[in-house]
Amino acid sequence: MVRVTGEGMNSSNSEVVLFERSGTGWKAGASWKGHNAIKGWTNDHHEDDLRSPIGVFNLTDAGGLLPNPGSKLPYDESQGFTIGGSGFENEPLAGSFNYVIAINYNRIPGTSPLDLSRPLGEEKGGGIWMHVDHGGPTHACISIPQKNMESLLRSLDPALHPVIVMGDASSLKH
């Protein structure tokens, strides 16, 4: 399980922790600083609301611009992950999609993260990923440093049905 805890409902700063389940419960492992959407979190995500959805979502598919670093999840290496331009704080976005893990919010599991299908409809948004941190807030994704994305990709095992639990700290206590 990956837990992403935002500093507050309207904060774009998060802590990302990888947990492993054992016979006695959950054990916290690696922890990283990350980012979420510029306007924080929401229980009712819509396209372009600039908030990350709160919830528990499966992690089934990965990909990126760079070759597979050892992911056990199905991995789609593609030039389609190329991005340029600048983020909200004028930070360069190049390299942000070197590695991505699709968050199964309004997407079809078992497809490339680049698949634009939206089962809940376009208005509910989609294309929400964990990806390489570019040093600033995202549109709705979760981002962590590249070396940590590489480690996470090698850690997640589809046979163990990995999930991401994400939201602001207050929402996750409920």
OpenMM code with the backbone's topology and positions (N, CA, C; nanometers):
from openmm import Vec3, app, unit

residues = "MET VAL ARG VAL THR GLY GLU GLY MET ASN SER SER ASN SER GLU VAL VAL LEU PHE GLU ARG SER GLY THR GLY TRP LYS ALA GLY ALA SER TRP LYS GLY HIS ASN ALA ILE LYS GLY TRP THR ASN ASP HIS HIS GLU ASP ASP LEU ARG SER PRO ILE GLY VAL PHE ASN LEU THR ASP ALA GLY GLY LEU LEU PRO ASN PRO GLY SER LYS LEU PRO TYR ASP GLU SER GLN GLY PHE THR ILE GLY GLY SER GLY PHE GLU ASN GLU PRO LEU ALA GLY SER PHE ASN TYR VAL ILE ALA ILE ASN TYR ASN ARG ILE PRO GLY THR SER PRO LEU ASP LEU SER ARG PRO LEU GLY GLU GLU LYS GLY GLY GLY ILE TRP MET HIS VAL ASP HIS GLY GLY PRO THR HIS ALA CYS ILE SER ILE PRO GLN LYS ASN MET GLU SER LEU LEU ARG SER LEU ASP PRO ALA LEU HIS PRO VAL ILE VAL MET GLY ASP ALA SER SER LEU LYS HIS".split()
positions = [
    Vec3(0.0841, -0.1169, 0.0000),
    Vec3(0.0000, 0.0000, 0.0000),
    Vec3(0.0893, 0.1240, 0.0000),
    Vec3(0.0489, 0.2208, -0.0784),
    Vec3(0.1137, 0.3507, -0.0788),
    Vec3(0.0157, 0.4479, -0.0132),
    Vec3(0.0618, 0.5171, 0.0914),
    Vec3(-0.0240, 0.6177, 0.1565),
    Vec3(0.0327, 0.7552, 0.1242),
    Vec3(-0.0553, 0.8413, 0.0721),
    Vec3(-0.0189, 0.9793, 0.0424),
    Vec3(-0.1012, 1.0672, 0.1345),
    Vec3(-0.0331, 1.1377, 0.2221),
    Vec3(-0.1005, 1.2226, 0.3202),
    Vec3(-0.0660, 1.3674, 0.2922),
    Vec3(-0.1664, 1.4441, 0.2544),
    Vec3(-0.1464, 1.5864, 0.2315),
    Vec3(-0.1398, 1.6624, 0.3620),
    Vec3(-0.0660, 1.7739, 0.3610),
    Vec3(-0.0530, 1.8562, 0.4820),
    Vec3(-0.1859, 1.9167, 0.5248),
    Vec3(-0.2736, 1.9444, 0.4306),
    Vec3(-0.4037, 2.0021, 0.4606),
    Vec3(-0.4932, 1.9924, 0.3387),
    Vec3(-0.6219, 2.0189, 0.3560),
    Vec3(-0.7196, 2.0068, 0.2476),
    Vec3(-0.6822, 2.0923, 0.1261),
    Vec3(-0.6183, 2.2067, 0.1488),
    Vec3(-0.5850, 2.2976, 0.0397),
    Vec3(-0.4350, 2.3052, 0.0121),
    Vec3(-0.3589, 2.2101, 0.0644),
    Vec3(-0.2140, 2.2087, 0.0474),
    Vec3(-0.1723, 2.1184, -0.0681),
    Vec3(-0.0641, 2.1558, -0.1348),
    Vec3(-0.0094, 2.0726, -0.2432),
    Vec3(0.1127, 1.9927, -0.1978),
    Vec3(0.1452, 1.9958, -0.0702),
    Vec3(0.2591, 1.9214, -0.0165),
    Vec3(0.2111, 1.7940, 0.0504),
    Vec3(0.2809, 1.6839, 0.0235),
    Vec3(0.2401, 1.5533, 0.0755),
    Vec3(0.3582, 1.4740, 0.1276),
    Vec3(0.3255, 1.3753, 0.2088),
    Vec3(0.4208, 1.2731, 0.2486),
    Vec3(0.3720, 1.1420, 0.1875),
    Vec3(0.4620, 1.0688, 0.1249),
    Vec3(0.4299, 0.9418, 0.0597),
    Vec3(0.5040, 0.8317, 0.1340),
    Vec3(0.4300, 0.7298, 0.1797),
    Vec3(0.4892, 0.6205, 0.2563),
    Vec3(0.4477, 0.4878, 0.1928),
    Vec3(0.5446, 0.4003, 0.1740),
    Vec3(0.5187, 0.2651, 0.1249),
    Vec3(0.5017, 0.1732, 0.2456),
    Vec3(0.3908, 0.1019, 0.2510),
    Vec3(0.3632, 0.0062, 0.3584),
    Vec3(0.3654, -0.1349, 0.3015),
    Vec3(0.4086, -0.2303, 0.3836),
    Vec3(0.4025, -0.3714, 0.3473),
    Vec3(0.3186, -0.4442, 0.4504),
    Vec3(0.2369, -0.5369, 0.4025),
    Vec3(0.1512, -0.6139, 0.4915),
    Vec3(0.2231, -0.7420, 0.5320),
    Vec3(0.2173, -0.7692, 0.6609),
    Vec3(0.2743, -0.8936, 0.7123),
    Vec3(0.1649, -0.9679, 0.7873),
    Vec3(0.1989, -1.0784, 0.8467),
    Vec3(0.1013, -1.1556, 0.9226),
    Vec3(0.0466, -1.0821, 1.0437),
    Vec3(0.1179, -0.9785, 1.0883),
    Vec3(0.0751, -0.9058, 1.2081),
    Vec3(0.0184, -0.7673, 1.1771),
    Vec3(0.0076, -0.7321, 1.0494),
    Vec3(-0.0480, -0.6010, 1.0148),
    Vec3(0.0385, -0.5282, 0.9135),
    Vec3(0.0282, -0.3967, 0.9132),
    Vec3(0.0991, -0.3127, 0.8169),
    Vec3(0.2260, -0.2557, 0.8787),
    Vec3(0.3335, -0.2579, 0.8017),
    Vec3(0.4609, -0.2040, 0.8476),
    Vec3(0.5035, -0.0930, 0.7526),
    Vec3(0.5301, 0.0264, 0.8088),
    Vec3(0.5756, 0.1395, 0.7283),
    Vec3(0.7167, 0.1148, 0.6790),
    Vec3(0.7386, 0.1483, 0.5529),
    Vec3(0.8710, 0.1360, 0.4940),
    Vec3(0.9225, 0.2731, 0.4538),
    Vec3(0.9686, 0.2824, 0.3320),
    Vec3(1.0259, 0.4068, 0.2810),
    Vec3(0.9243, 0.5207, 0.2851),
    Vec3(0.9755, 0.6414, 0.3070),
    Vec3(0.8925, 0.7620, 0.3150),
    Vec3(0.9582, 0.8717, 0.2317),
    Vec3(0.8767, 0.9449, 0.1542),
    Vec3(0.9298, 1.0489, 0.0673),
    Vec3(0.8406, 1.1720, 0.0720),
    Vec3(0.9000, 1.2875, 0.0505),
    Vec3(0.8233, 1.4108, 0.0325),
    Vec3(0.7734, 1.4133, -0.1102),
    Vec3(0.6536, 1.4649, -0.1290),
    Vec3(0.5964, 1.4706, -0.2625),
    Vec3(0.5017, 1.5875, -0.2787),
    Vec3(0.4373, 1.5898, -0.3929),
    Vec3(0.3379, 1.6933, -0.4234),
    Vec3(0.2080, 1.6285, -0.4698),
    Vec3(0.1003, 1.7026, -0.4520),
    Vec3(-0.0297, 1.6680, -0.5076),
    Vec3(-0.0802, 1.7938, -0.5785),
    Vec3(-0.2090, 1.7998, -0.6058),
    Vec3(-0.2648, 1.9100, -0.6850),
    Vec3(-0.2475, 2.0456, -0.6171),
    Vec3(-0.2350, 2.1484, -0.6988),
    Vec3(-0.2081, 2.2844, -0.6492),
    Vec3(-0.3154, 2.3347, -0.5527),
    Vec3(-0.4410, 2.2949, -0.5717),
    Vec3(-0.5487, 2.3390, -0.4817),
    Vec3(-0.5798, 2.2381, -0.3723),
    Vec3(-0.5007, 2.1308, -0.3644),
    Vec3(-0.5201, 2.0335, -0.2565),
    Vec3(-0.6043, 1.9147, -0.2986),
    Vec3(-0.7054, 1.8848, -0.2178),
    Vec3(-0.7792, 1.7586, -0.2259),
    Vec3(-0.9292, 1.7811, -0.2423),
    Vec3(-0.9989, 1.6770, -0.2921),
    Vec3(-1.1443, 1.6829, -0.3046),
    Vec3(-1.2053, 1.5434, -0.2943),
    Vec3(-1.3271, 1.5378, -0.2415),
    Vec3(-1.4059, 1.4146, -0.2396),
    Vec3(-1.4890, 1.3997, -0.3661),
    Vec3(-1.4926, 1.5033, -0.4513),
    Vec3(-1.5745, 1.5021, -0.5733),
    Vec3(-1.4930, 1.5622, -0.6878),
    Vec3(-1.3956, 1.4855, -0.7349),
    Vec3(-1.3046, 1.5346, -0.8386),
    Vec3(-1.3764, 1.5550, -0.9718),
    Vec3(-1.3428, 1.6643, -1.0382),
    Vec3(-1.3910, 1.6941, -1.1731),
    Vec3(-1.2738, 1.7404, -1.2588),
    Vec3(-1.2858, 1.7211, -1.3887),
    Vec3(-1.1821, 1.7626, -1.4828),
    Vec3(-1.1420, 1.9073, -1.4580),
    Vec3(-1.0128, 1.9334, -1.4495),
    Vec3(-0.9552, 2.0668, -1.4356),
    Vec3(-0.9926, 2.1416, -1.3075),
    Vec3(-1.0328, 2.0680, -1.1996),
    Vec3(-1.0589, 2.1390, -1.0731),
    Vec3(-0.9308, 2.1644, -0.9947),
    Vec3(-0.8192, 2.1125, -1.0446),
    Vec3(-0.6868, 2.1323, -0.9842),
    Vec3(-0.6798, 2.0807, -0.8405),
    Vec3(-0.7526, 1.9711, -0.8150),
    Vec3(-0.7511, 1.9018, -0.6865),
    Vec3(-0.7294, 1.7530, -0.7113),
    Vec3(-0.6623, 1.6873, -0.6174),
    Vec3(-0.6414, 1.5427, -0.6245),
    Vec3(-0.7590, 1.4728, -0.5579),
    Vec3(-0.8059, 1.3611, -0.6160),
    Vec3(-0.9185, 1.2901, -0.5539),
    Vec3(-0.8763, 1.2178, -0.4258),
    Vec3(-0.9633, 1.2225, -0.3275),
    Vec3(-0.9429, 1.1496, -0.2020),
    Vec3(-1.0007, 1.0100, -0.2194),
    Vec3(-0.9280, 0.9077, -0.1759),
    Vec3(-0.9827, 0.7730, -0.1827),
    Vec3(-0.8765, 0.6656, -0.1819),
    Vec3(-0.9236, 0.5447, -0.2076),
    Vec3(-0.8391, 0.4264, -0.2185),
    Vec3(-0.8538, 0.3761, -0.3618),
    Vec3(-0.7418, 0.3650, -0.4312),
    Vec3(-0.7432, 0.3279, -0.5723),
    Vec3(-0.6388, 0.2199, -0.5983),
    Vec3(-0.6711, 0.1272, -0.6877),
    Vec3(-0.5766, 0.0228, -0.7266),
    Vec3(-0.4643, 0.0820, -0.8113),
    Vec3(-0.3497, 0.0158, -0.8075),
    Vec3(-0.2342, 0.0498, -0.8897),
    Vec3(-0.2017, -0.0733, -0.9738),
    Vec3(-0.2348, -0.0686, -1.1029),
    Vec3(-0.2222, -0.1878, -1.1859),
    Vec3(-0.1299, -0.1715, -1.3057),
    Vec3(-0.0962, -0.0484, -1.3452),
    Vec3(-0.0256, -0.0266, -1.4701),
    Vec3(0.0763, 0.0858, -1.4556),
    Vec3(0.1847, 0.0734, -1.5299),
    Vec3(0.2921, 0.1725, -1.5234),
    Vec3(0.3443, 0.1993, -1.6637),
    Vec3(0.4317, 0.2966, -1.6708),
    Vec3(0.4938, 0.3282, -1.7987),
    Vec3(0.5877, 0.4445, -1.7819),
    Vec3(0.6360, 0.4925, -1.8957),
    Vec3(0.7217, 0.6086, -1.8904),
    Vec3(0.8014, 0.6277, -2.0170),
    Vec3(0.8687, 0.7390, -2.0195),
    Vec3(0.9552, 0.7752, -2.1307),
    Vec3(1.0829, 0.6904, -2.1296),
    Vec3(1.1290, 0.6544, -2.0096),
    Vec3(1.2520, 0.5764, -1.9947),
    Vec3(1.2222, 0.4267, -1.9923),
    Vec3(1.3222, 0.3439, -2.0203),
    Vec3(1.3019, 0.1991, -2.0149),
    Vec3(1.2587, 0.1529, -1.8754),
    Vec3(1.1900, 0.0410, -1.8727),
    Vec3(1.1421, -0.0200, -1.7494),
    Vec3(1.2584, -0.0388, -1.6519),
    Vec3(1.2480, 0.0189, -1.5300),
    Vec3(1.3564, 0.0052, -1.4320),
    Vec3(1.3477, -0.1226, -1.3495),
    Vec3(1.2573, -0.2138, -1.3883),
    Vec3(1.2403, -0.3376, -1.3129),
    Vec3(1.1015, -0.3504, -1.2535),
    Vec3(1.0055, -0.2791, -1.3108),
    Vec3(0.8682, -0.2840, -1.2623),
    Vec3(0.8081, -0.4222, -1.2831),
    Vec3(0.7355, -0.4693, -1.1818),
    Vec3(0.6584, -0.5923, -1.1953),
    Vec3(0.5207, -0.5619, -1.2545),
    Vec3(0.4755, -0.4359, -1.2415),
    Vec3(0.3504, -0.3948, -1.3053),
    Vec3(0.3725, -0.3917, -1.4558),
    Vec3(0.2692, -0.4184, -1.5367),
    Vec3(0.2847, -0.4024, -1.6807),
    Vec3(0.3368, -0.2613, -1.7102),
    Vec3(0.4369, -0.2511, -1.7982),
    Vec3(0.5065, -0.1253, -1.8206),
    Vec3(0.5039, -0.0888, -1.9689),
    Vec3(0.4574, 0.0319, -1.9994),
    Vec3(0.4496, 0.0825, -2.1357),
    Vec3(0.5549, 0.1906, -2.1566),
    Vec3(0.6649, 0.1557, -2.2219),
    Vec3(0.7669, 0.2554, -2.2569),
    Vec3(0.7231, 0.3221, -2.3866),
    Vec3(0.7086, 0.4547, -2.3843),
    Vec3(0.6560, 0.5237, -2.5019),
    Vec3(0.7015, 0.6692, -2.5067),
    Vec3(0.7226, 0.7182, -2.6278),
    Vec3(0.7497, 0.8607, -2.6486),
    Vec3(0.6262, 0.9439, -2.6157),
    Vec3(0.5097, 0.8793, -2.6012),
    Vec3(0.3868, 0.9486, -2.5630),
    Vec3(0.3938, 1.0117, -2.4245),
    Vec3(0.4935, 0.9724, -2.3468),
    Vec3(0.5118, 1.0292, -2.2131),
    Vec3(0.5987, 1.1551, -2.2139),
    Vec3(0.6364, 1.2024, -2.3322),
    Vec3(0.7175, 1.3237, -2.3428),
    Vec3(0.6338, 1.4443, -2.3013),
    Vec3(0.6904, 1.5311, -2.2189),
    Vec3(0.6221, 1.6533, -2.1750),
    Vec3(0.7243, 1.7664, -2.1711),
    Vec3(0.6777, 1.8847, -2.1983),
    Vec3(0.7608, 2.0041, -2.1908),
    Vec3(0.6842, 2.1140, -2.1197),
    Vec3(0.7317, 2.2347, -2.1310),
    Vec3(0.6646, 2.3476, -2.0692),
    Vec3(0.7048, 2.3659, -1.9248),
    Vec3(0.6257, 2.4469, -1.8556),
    Vec3(0.6538, 2.4823, -1.7164),
    Vec3(0.5351, 2.4524, -1.6276),
    Vec3(0.5650, 2.4262, -1.4999),
    Vec3(0.4618, 2.4015, -1.4009),
    Vec3(0.4091, 2.5305, -1.3403),
    Vec3(0.3290, 2.5164, -1.2370),
    Vec3(0.2629, 2.6302, -1.1716),
    Vec3(0.3611, 2.7297, -1.1114),
    Vec3(0.4813, 2.6827, -1.0771),
    Vec3(0.5821, 2.7701, -1.0172),
    Vec3(0.6970, 2.7954, -1.1152),
    Vec3(0.6672, 2.7848, -1.2452),
    Vec3(0.7629, 2.8042, -1.3543),
    Vec3(0.8772, 2.7029, -1.3534),
    Vec3(0.8587, 2.5896, -1.2863),
    Vec3(0.9585, 2.4836, -1.2885),
    Vec3(0.9418, 2.4027, -1.4179),
    Vec3(1.0523, 2.3570, -1.4770),
    Vec3(1.0417, 2.2787, -1.6004),
    Vec3(0.9733, 2.1440, -1.5755),
    Vec3(0.8851, 2.1057, -1.6678),
    Vec3(0.8140, 1.9789, -1.6556),
    Vec3(0.8862, 1.8632, -1.7252),
    Vec3(0.9872, 1.8939, -1.8058),
    Vec3(1.0601, 1.7888, -1.8769),
    Vec3(1.1075, 1.6823, -1.7776),
    Vec3(1.0844, 1.5560, -1.8110),
    Vec3(1.1253, 1.4441, -1.7266),
    Vec3(1.0210, 1.4005, -1.6251),
    Vec3(0.9131, 1.4753, -1.6113),
    Vec3(0.8099, 1.4406, -1.5122),
    Vec3(0.7466, 1.3044, -1.5379),
    Vec3(0.7422, 1.2659, -1.6654),
    Vec3(0.6807, 1.1378, -1.7004),
    Vec3(0.7855, 1.0344, -1.7420),
    Vec3(0.9081, 1.0519, -1.6902),
    Vec3(1.0101, 0.9491, -1.7129),
    Vec3(0.9603, 0.8152, -1.6616),
    Vec3(0.8912, 0.8179, -1.5468),
    Vec3(0.8263, 0.7002, -1.4887),
    Vec3(0.6914, 0.7425, -1.4346),
    Vec3(0.5883, 0.6619, -1.4609),
    Vec3(0.4554, 0.6887, -1.4058),
    Vec3(0.3913, 0.5581, -1.3598),
    Vec3(0.3041, 0.5712, -1.2628),
    Vec3(0.2160, 0.4614, -1.2204),
    Vec3(0.0751, 0.5169, -1.2293),
    Vec3(-0.0093, 0.4520, -1.3087),
    Vec3(-0.1470, 0.4976, -1.3228),
    Vec3(-0.2239, 0.4714, -1.1933),
    Vec3(-0.2939, 0.5737, -1.1463),
    Vec3(-0.3839, 0.5604, -1.0315),
    Vec3(-0.5216, 0.5287, -1.0897),
    Vec3(-0.5808, 0.4173, -1.0494),
    Vec3(-0.7043, 0.3722, -1.1118),
    Vec3(-0.8253, 0.4528, -1.0662),
    Vec3(-0.8201, 0.5820, -1.0953),
    Vec3(-0.9340, 0.6711, -1.0798),
    Vec3(-0.9862, 0.6981, -1.2209),
    Vec3(-1.1087, 0.6599, -1.2501),
    Vec3(-1.1756, 0.6840, -1.3777),
    Vec3(-1.0894, 0.6396, -1.4964),
    Vec3(-1.0395, 0.5182, -1.4876),
    Vec3(-0.9618, 0.4596, -1.5973),
    Vec3(-0.9905, 0.3110, -1.6049),
    Vec3(-0.9495, 0.2512, -1.7137),
    Vec3(-0.9685, 0.1080, -1.7327),
    Vec3(-0.8395, 0.0360, -1.6930),
    Vec3(-0.8432, -0.0433, -1.5843),
    Vec3(-0.7245, -0.1182, -1.5436),
    Vec3(-0.6808, -0.2131, -1.6551),
    Vec3(-0.5502, -0.2380, -1.6620),
    Vec3(-0.4981, -0.3283, -1.7624),
    Vec3(-0.4663, -0.2607, -1.8949),
    Vec3(-0.4719, -0.1276, -1.8959),
    Vec3(-0.4385, -0.0518, -2.0158),
    Vec3(-0.3203, 0.0403, -1.9856),
    Vec3(-0.2586, 0.0913, -2.0899),
    Vec3(-0.1484, 0.1855, -2.0721),
    Vec3(-0.1964, 0.3080, -1.9952),
    Vec3(-0.1098, 0.3675, -1.9135),
    Vec3(-0.1485, 0.4945, -1.8503),
    Vec3(-0.1887, 0.6010, -1.9532),
    Vec3(-0.1448, 0.5856, -2.0775),
    Vec3(-0.1785, 0.6819, -2.1826),
    Vec3(-0.3199, 0.6640, -2.2371),
    Vec3(-0.3887, 0.5547, -2.2008),
    Vec3(-0.5252, 0.5303, -2.2480),
    Vec3(-0.6175, 0.6411, -2.1970),
    Vec3(-0.6901, 0.7052, -2.2871),
    Vec3(-0.7765, 0.8183, -2.2515),
    Vec3(-0.9201, 0.7775, -2.2187),
    Vec3(-0.9502, 0.6478, -2.2113),
    Vec3(-1.0865, 0.6040, -2.1760),
    Vec3(-1.1224, 0.6524, -2.0362),
    Vec3(-1.2447, 0.7032, -2.0197),
    Vec3(-1.2939, 0.7541, -1.8918),
    Vec3(-1.4315, 0.6920, -1.8631),
    Vec3(-1.4353, 0.5758, -1.7943),
    Vec3(-1.5620, 0.5053, -1.7712),
    Vec3(-1.6680, 0.5884, -1.6981),
    Vec3(-1.6274, 0.6811, -1.6124),
    Vec3(-1.7226, 0.7649, -1.5383),
    Vec3(-1.7597, 0.8914, -1.6151),
    Vec3(-1.7027, 0.9096, -1.7342),
    Vec3(-1.7293, 1.0283, -1.8150),
    Vec3(-1.6146, 1.1273, -1.8075),
    Vec3(-1.5999, 1.2048, -1.9126),
    Vec3(-1.4923, 1.3044, -1.9222),
    Vec3(-1.4979, 1.4070, -1.8093),
    Vec3(-1.6181, 1.4455, -1.7670),
    Vec3(-1.6320, 1.5508, -1.6654),
    Vec3(-1.5741, 1.5116, -1.5303),
    Vec3(-1.5569, 1.3803, -1.5059),
    Vec3(-1.4990, 1.3340, -1.3789),
    Vec3(-1.3459, 1.3308, -1.3821),
    Vec3(-1.2866, 1.3717, -1.4937),
    Vec3(-1.1414, 1.3762, -1.5025),
    Vec3(-1.0806, 1.2390, -1.5169),
    Vec3(-0.9508, 1.2348, -1.5160),
    Vec3(-0.8777, 1.1103, -1.5312),
    Vec3(-0.7325, 1.1403, -1.5626),
    Vec3(-0.6600, 1.0375, -1.5995),
    Vec3(-0.5179, 1.0558, -1.6274),
    Vec3(-0.4408, 1.0963, -1.5035),
    Vec3(-0.4811, 1.0433, -1.3889),
    Vec3(-0.4155, 1.0771, -1.2618),
    Vec3(-0.3113, 0.9699, -1.2337),
    Vec3(-0.1882, 1.0155, -1.2191),
    Vec3(-0.0740, 0.9267, -1.2046),
    Vec3(0.0096, 0.9617, -1.0834),
    Vec3(0.0916, 0.8673, -1.0411),
    Vec3(0.2105, 0.8978, -0.9618),
    Vec3(0.3185, 0.9173, -1.0668),
    Vec3(0.3983, 1.0228, -1.0539),
    Vec3(0.5038, 1.0472, -1.1512),
    Vec3(0.6217, 1.1167, -1.0855),
    Vec3(0.7238, 1.1420, -1.1643),
    Vec3(0.8459, 1.2055, -1.1158),
    Vec3(0.8166, 1.3500, -1.0759),
    Vec3(0.8633, 1.3876, -0.9587),
    Vec3(0.8415, 1.5236, -0.9076),
    Vec3(0.9198, 1.6252, -0.9902),
    Vec3(0.8532, 1.7353, -1.0232),
    Vec3(0.9172, 1.8435, -1.0993),
    Vec3(0.9434, 1.9650, -1.0117),
    Vec3(0.9223, 1.9503, -0.8812),
    Vec3(0.9549, 2.0578, -0.7886),
    Vec3(0.8408, 2.1522, -0.7574),
    Vec3(0.7190, 2.1151, -0.7948),
    Vec3(0.6040, 2.2004, -0.7671),
    Vec3(0.4757, 2.1196, -0.7707),
    Vec3(0.3618, 2.1859, -0.7445),
    Vec3(0.2331, 2.1174, -0.7410),
    Vec3(0.1914, 2.0645, -0.8781),
    Vec3(0.0973, 1.9718, -0.8761),
    Vec3(0.0485, 1.9061, -0.9970),
    Vec3(-0.0943, 1.9529, -1.0290),
    Vec3(-0.1486, 1.9019, -1.1409),
    Vec3(-0.2893, 1.9270, -1.1734),
    Vec3(-0.3812, 1.8413, -1.0858),
    Vec3(-0.3464, 1.7147, -1.0673),
    Vec3(-0.4235, 1.6233, -0.9818),
    Vec3(-0.3410, 1.5011, -0.9421),
    Vec3(-0.2222, 1.4871, -0.9998),
    Vec3(-0.1360, 1.3713, -0.9767),
    Vec3(-0.0633, 1.3794, -0.8433),
    Vec3(0.0101, 1.2718, -0.8151),
    Vec3(0.1007, 1.2638, -0.7009),
    Vec3(0.2415, 1.2534, -0.7585),
    Vec3(0.3365, 1.3279, -0.7045),
    Vec3(0.4730, 1.3204, -0.7573),
    Vec3(0.5730, 1.3008, -0.6444),
    Vec3(0.6764, 1.2223, -0.6761),
    Vec3(0.7877, 1.1980, -0.5840),
    Vec3(0.9174, 1.2008, -0.6661),
    Vec3(1.0332, 1.2180, -0.6015),
    Vec3(1.1603, 1.2215, -0.6747),
    Vec3(1.1827, 1.0968, -0.7603),
    Vec3(1.2564, 1.1144, -0.8697),
    Vec3(1.2756, 1.0060, -0.9672),
    Vec3(1.3352, 0.8809, -0.9049),
    Vec3(1.4377, 0.8936, -0.8220),
    Vec3(1.4991, 0.7732, -0.7635),
    Vec3(1.3969, 0.6966, -0.6791),
    Vec3(1.3033, 0.7679, -0.6170),
    Vec3(1.1998, 0.7032, -0.5368),
    Vec3(1.0933, 0.6382, -0.6251),
    Vec3(1.0637, 0.7002, -0.7409),
    Vec3(0.9724, 0.6365, -0.8371),
    Vec3(1.0324, 0.5056, -0.8868),
    Vec3(1.1627, 0.5052, -0.9159),
    Vec3(1.2294, 0.3828, -0.9602),
    Vec3(1.2156, 0.2737, -0.8537),
    Vec3(1.2400, 0.3086, -0.7294),
    Vec3(1.2300, 0.2140, -0.6182),
    Vec3(1.0865, 0.1636, -0.6028),
    Vec3(0.9905, 0.2547, -0.6110),
    Vec3(0.8497, 0.2169, -0.5967),
    Vec3(0.8086, 0.1222, -0.7089),
    Vec3(0.8502, 0.1517, -0.8308),
    Vec3(0.8171, 0.0640, -0.9433),
    Vec3(0.8720, -0.0768, -0.9218),
    Vec3(0.9897, -0.0893, -0.8648),
    Vec3(1.0482, -0.2208, -0.8388),
    Vec3(0.9804, -0.2903, -0.7205),
    Vec3(0.9162, -0.2139, -0.6321),
    Vec3(0.8562, -0.2696, -0.5103),
    Vec3(0.7138, -0.3216, -0.5291),
    Vec3(0.6359, -0.2553, -0.6135),
    Vec3(0.4944, -0.2914, -0.6266),
    Vec3(0.4782, -0.4213, -0.7045),
    Vec3(0.4091, -0.5165, -0.6430),
    Vec3(0.3891, -0.6485, -0.7020),
    Vec3(0.2404, -0.6662, -0.7338),
    Vec3(0.2044, -0.6812, -0.8618),
    Vec3(0.0628, -0.6943, -0.8956),
    Vec3(-0.0043, -0.8141, -0.8286),
    Vec3(0.0716, -0.9173, -0.7959),
    Vec3(0.0142, -1.0339, -0.7279),
    Vec3(-0.0358, -0.9989, -0.5882),
    Vec3(0.0153, -0.8879, -0.5310),
    Vec3(-0.0270, -0.8451, -0.3974),
    Vec3(-0.1348, -0.7371, -0.4030),
    Vec3(-0.1836, -0.7046, -0.5238),
    Vec3(-0.2925, -0.6078, -0.5444),
    Vec3(-0.2652, -0.4731, -0.4769),
    Vec3(-0.1592, -0.4038, -0.5193),
    Vec3(-0.1237, -0.2768, -0.4545),
    Vec3(-0.2313, -0.1694, -0.4727),
    Vec3(-0.2446, -0.0872, -0.3694),
    Vec3(-0.3387, 0.0248, -0.3708),
    Vec3(-0.2670, 0.1508, -0.3249),
    Vec3(-0.3288, 0.2630, -0.3564),
    Vec3(-0.2856, 0.3916, -0.3038),
    Vec3(-0.4013, 0.4473, -0.2218),
    Vec3(-0.3705, 0.4913, -0.1019),
    Vec3(-0.4659, 0.5573, -0.0128),
    Vec3(-0.4209, 0.7020, -0.0090),
    Vec3(-0.5057, 0.7944, -0.0556),
    Vec3(-0.4588, 0.9312, -0.0708),
    Vec3(-0.5628, 1.0326, -0.0287),
    Vec3(-0.5131, 1.1391, 0.0339),
    Vec3(-0.5990, 1.2488, 0.0772),
    Vec3(-0.5276, 1.3323, 0.1825),
    Vec3(-0.5938, 1.4394, 0.2250),
    Vec3(-0.5367, 1.5200, 0.3314),
    Vec3(-0.5450, 1.4409, 0.4619),
    Vec3(-0.4599, 1.4742, 0.5568),
    Vec3(-0.4488, 1.3981, 0.6818),
    Vec3(-0.5825, 1.3843, 0.7547),
    Vec3(-0.6601, 1.4926, 0.7584),
    Vec3(-0.7881, 1.4897, 0.8287),
    Vec3(-0.8860, 1.3911, 0.7634),
    Vec3(-0.8928, 1.3913, 0.6321),
    Vec3(-0.9837, 1.3013, 0.5607),
    Vec3(-0.9446, 1.1558, 0.5775),
    Vec3(-0.8151, 1.1278, 0.5861),
    Vec3(-0.7702, 0.9899, 0.5966),
    Vec3(-0.7929, 0.9312, 0.7348),
    Vec3(-0.8221, 1.0148, 0.8352),
    Vec3(-0.8487, 0.9654, 0.9703),
    Vec3(-0.9897, 0.9080, 0.9809),
    Vec3(-1.0742, 0.9387, 0.8858),
    Vec3(-1.2149, 0.8937, 0.8925),
    Vec3(-1.2337, 0.7557, 0.8347),
] * unit.nanometer
topology = app.Topology()
chain = topology.addChain("A")
for resn in residues:
    res = topology.addResidue(resn, chain)
    for name in ("N", "CA", "C"):
        topology.addAtom(name, app.Element.getBySymbol(name[0]), res)
